[in-house]
Amino acid sequence: MNKTLTRRGLLQGSAVAAALALGLTGCGGTAPAGQQAVSSNAVEEALQKGGKLTVWAWEPTLKKVVEGFEAKYPNVDVELVNAGTGNDQYTALQNAISAGSGVPDVAQIEYYALPQFSLAKSVTDLSQFGAAELKDTFTPGPWSSVQAAGGVYGLPMDSGPMALFYNKEVFDKHGIAVPKTWDEFLEAGRALKKADPNAYIANDTGDAGFTTSMIWQAGGKPYKVDGSNVTVNFSEGGSKKFAETWQKLIDEKLLAPVGSWSDEWYKGLGSGTIATLPIGAWMPGNLSSGVAEGEGKWRVAPLPQWEEGAKSSSENGGSSLAMPAAGSRAALAYGFLKYSNVDDGVKTRIDGGSFPATAKEISSPEFLNAEFKYFGGQQANKVFAESAQNVVQGWSYLPFQVYANSIFNDTVGQAYVSDTKLTEGLDAWQKATVKYGTEQGFTVKE
């Protein structure tokens, strides 16, 4: 996937206005029209009859998906619009919803942002189309991410089960074992720093998406959401596990003070001064295109565990395709969603480098046995597929997560640049998030 999937904490300017607007409407949206069941025959009839369909998305493989869709349904004309990436698109979408015009029929919405739109009833509950019956079609993490309050508000498009990408050449050179636990990861960082003072076990300057993914993997549930009733609690066990270990990495300067996607980051990955990347399964394409000199040096391993012998993972990034409630072509739009995320479009996107959210594709021999030249011929999809099956269940995002992520650097992020401790930063993040949620009309508890 593209790099925007890891930039969940970067929300600035007009995007904040979108977060505010969504928060304000979060408790008072009206239910979308047409809650009666829509049969598969009705969807097929709409596809055969045709019409114009507007899709807002930035994911690059969808261009080929649209071509295949139009070839199969020649009476449908799809206008694929890049209205901005991530937060920029959410701003444009919220503005269109507020104005009551120019709303697309289909929109790409990342998993962390979907709750804001679903609670506001700005996107359609797909249960009326029988979407709930697709549960076994998708892997657990993405499927849980498109549900809220008993409804299904999008179909998973891709997935980001986490794994540990590591520079095998660096580990072999210094005789360091690939870590299987986060305690071993810490020890590996110390050994690497001792062997090469200019090297770092990983990079991290503070990122909301990465932090929540790590807490998720640790079994943490800092967010609990029941409609407009919300709990925010970063003093729970998973948050403490992450903070304790990561604080040591920060204090001992074992993490490169380099932001992801920067020139320095790419250079560090290529030179071996950044030895690992704990990140989503969509990363291979970024490595092969951005760190060409690393070909043959890098490998993939399961994400280190918080408890020895455990097999837990979490998601890092990923998007759904959702249907804005104000769209006027619901049956046609759902036909596109199903084609893209369940039927023929899935293979098209896999062939284009997307990591699937569908259980069938992830378990197929063709997918599992694919050899990655970049990783020295390793069958890396086997690692990713196992991670997808081991995603910890029960995680929730806030119904105003976009805003919460926007203030991460002002709270938790201070632990990377000052004497603030991660536990203090998490506490500040909690208090600021609770304050915001309460101001927007939610009932928020700590």
Summary of the structure (lengths in Angstrom):
residues: 446
radius of gyration: 21.6
end to end distance: 34.9
largest distance: 67.9
contacts: 1592
relative contact order: 0.20
helix: 46%
strand: 16%
